[in-house]
Amino acid sequence: MSITNFPKIIYGTAWKQDATADLVVKAVLQGYRAVDTACQPKHYREDLVGEALETLQTKHGIARDEIFLQTKFTSLDGQDRSKPLPYQPSASITTQVQQSFQTSLRNLRTARINALLLHGPLRTAQKTLEAWNAIVALKKENRVDLVGVSNVYDPRLLTYLTEGAGGVKPDIVQNRWYEGNDWDRDVVAYCLKEGIHYESFWTLTGSPALFNHPSIVKIAESRSCTPAQAIFRIAQQIGITPLAGSKNEKHMKDGLLAEHIDLNGLDDGNITEFVGPTAQA
Ligand SMILES: NC(=O)c1ccc[n+]([C@@H]2O[C@H](COP(=O)([O-])OP(=O)(O)OC[C@H]3O[C@@H](n4cnc5c(N)ncnc54)[C@H](OP(=O)(O)O)[C@@H]3O)[C@@H](O)[C@H]2O)c1
């Protein structure tokens, strides 16, 4: 897959436990061509994502390189210490990132990962920068195509990381996008300006009231789509790639079809007034 052709929607694999492999196979057979995971056994079965990729290749003829594969380095604070850790906890942060990456390659049964994200800031800006520089080094060594960060809600931290890595900015930011953080307006605007891909989570669950918002109801009625599809489409229209982690095959399909919903010609003004920067695409 060309990385210039960034996915419009990404299948998320958190909280699927033993069903992870089966659900990833179903999602890809439905048409998803991008999968998000993390080297964090607390919430993800990265090894079962790897099993799914192998099943897709051997049983369904879908090659590994047809799928945009994204994983994350999770620092110790985000790990469950009662489960096997993907790296030596006593190692330096740089070594932890390298070891986590090796664990991901093994789990995912692949020689190449398309995107590696820092799952969240560490306890200090300096430690966060050390982890970021270790991730950037993997990109410079051509081991990953894209690098990014998650759970960063202050654009100043994005600038700090970029400057601290000699000008290498994140290719991707993956954040909560919901009413509770005012749609992460500052970071979304920063990403749109800097050409950084913004991926959203909590897109559906974070703002339950949105399902009944008059603009969403109107779009759903006029476009014969579901409110969930309308929300995904608005995100895409702004330039956001939503993560969709449905366990339901009908919902999986709905998510995929969202990008084909035509929002042109709506007569209710600016449909994005309640979710952030004006539509870009
Ligand atoms: N970086 C981070 O810290 C972080 C944090 C959280 C999540 N993530 C990533 O984001 C992914 C998505 O997580 P999420 O928190 O946004 O929630 P989600 O796992 O996508 O699930 C949201 C809920 O929405 C429902 N749903 C999904 N698609 C739907 C549709 N088309 N119509 C109606 N209902 C639908 C699901 O129910 P059904 O299963 O019944 O459809 C589920 O109850 C995760 O799997 C993970 O990859 C990352």
The ligand as a Gaussian input file, in Angstrom:
#p B3LYP/6-31G(d) Opt

LIG

0 1
 N       -4.544000       5.428000      21.366000
 C       -5.367000       5.126000      22.353000
 O       -5.099000       5.398000      23.534000
 C       -6.667000       4.454000      22.040000
 C       -7.697000       4.438000      23.004000
 C       -8.916000       3.842000      22.669000
 C       -9.082000       3.265000      21.418000
 N       -8.065000       3.264000      20.510000
 C       -8.211000       2.620000      19.190000
 O       -9.446000       3.043000      18.632000
 C      -10.244000       1.896000      18.307000
 C      -11.704000       2.279000      18.403000
 O      -12.028000       2.497000      19.770000
 P      -13.247000       3.420000      20.228000
 O      -12.997000       3.706000      21.669000
 O      -13.364000       4.557000      19.284000
 O      -14.535000       2.526000      20.160000
 P      -14.958000       1.223000      19.308000
 O      -14.196000       0.061000      19.796000
 O      -14.910000       1.544000      17.863000
 O      -16.435000       0.920000      19.738000
 C      -17.340000       1.878000      19.891000
 C      -18.704000       1.351000      20.165000
 O      -19.405000       1.798000      19.042000
 C      -20.136000       0.743000      18.478000
 N      -20.035000       0.878000      17.024000
 C      -18.927000       0.782000      16.241000
 N      -19.228000       0.994000      14.951000
 C      -20.562000       1.251000      14.925000
 C      -21.478000       1.558000      13.882000
 N      -21.072000       1.649000      12.596000
 N      -22.769000       1.764000      14.215000
 C      -23.186000       1.696000      15.492000
 N      -22.375000       1.406000      16.532000
 C      -21.077000       1.186000      16.239000
 C      -19.520000      -0.535000      18.965000
 O      -20.500000      -1.533000      19.107000
 P      -20.538000      -2.847000      18.133000
 O      -19.308000      -3.612000      18.397000
 O      -21.772000      -3.531000      18.548000
 O      -20.620000      -2.318000      16.724000
 C      -18.919000      -0.137000      20.309000
 O      -19.858000      -0.368000      21.334000
 C       -9.753000       0.823000      19.279000
 O      -10.032000      -0.484000      18.856000
 C       -8.272000       1.102000      19.282000
 O       -7.676000       0.542000      18.129000
 C       -6.870000       3.863000      20.806000

